């Protein structure tokens, strides 16, 4: 029974591909109606996921602060996490930029700028709007809108204040209640994730029903180049994990395969967040540590999306044969890097950021529409990569915390039943 959910998700993925291709080619006359039905089921599943994310982030962050601050120190853990995330963004951004140029993506297309925009709603992205968006005007609004960065900021203030009261009074009923809330939300998450195979099946089937394999034929070179570069990034992430975790990195990969399959199939990091909590806990990282680091990672450690934005911007520059100096290309990539930190939870967030940034550097906005055709196919890979990158980050940064030995194994009694039983 331990790997039943993994097998069900993989089976749903395979069946979704088969069903999608059959529906695309055998039911062409009613294709749009079929896609609408499949996408409705997928959206229902994603809504269930979104339903649990906000309270789960709040409870895990506050519980993590009040429960483990004395052992490790919030400031130290936060600082180490941000150093990791910023370093990873810079290194992976550079990798994506160099890989795209080395592969010559977009060379020879000689596209001509067309009239019209990108077909994507965008807003100007500036450092000021990014910073202002970090702090919620209303915590209730942040919860209702599932804005992870804003929930994170409020939860850290709330957790530190609750810790101060707990330290002064020696105990806190509210802190105990929030621990219970975490357990309840993990139990609810288990119920929701039992429906994951259905969500995976409908998401994949809808994408293949709508597009078939035509997108692979038309944009095959870009797709192959991107996934080849992703494979190199995966190898690098696993190597970094092995450097710190040794053979434990293999157990980590086994532990997070379910959230990676979910993210790949649904193109949603949100869909994988609840399962990531329990998967990393079962691997051996203390749940409180995961509750502190993982929301930060979701906001600042988007490895796959970071590489995709570098890759796509170089593709557009080459496809339109734009004579852009290297220094300006690097500046464009840095702006993309900074702007990406505010895209957590935004549907097609990486593409939206590209559409908002690259026109300011002379790239035709209409060119982003080229990426729309195959974005679903590319989004699946970059989203799964985001999950892998955060899994490695949490496992490495969480070493030595309560509930984890130096080899990443969980001590007896450290993993609460609520964190693991519902998803078995």
Beta strands, then each sheet from edge to edge (+ up, - down):
end
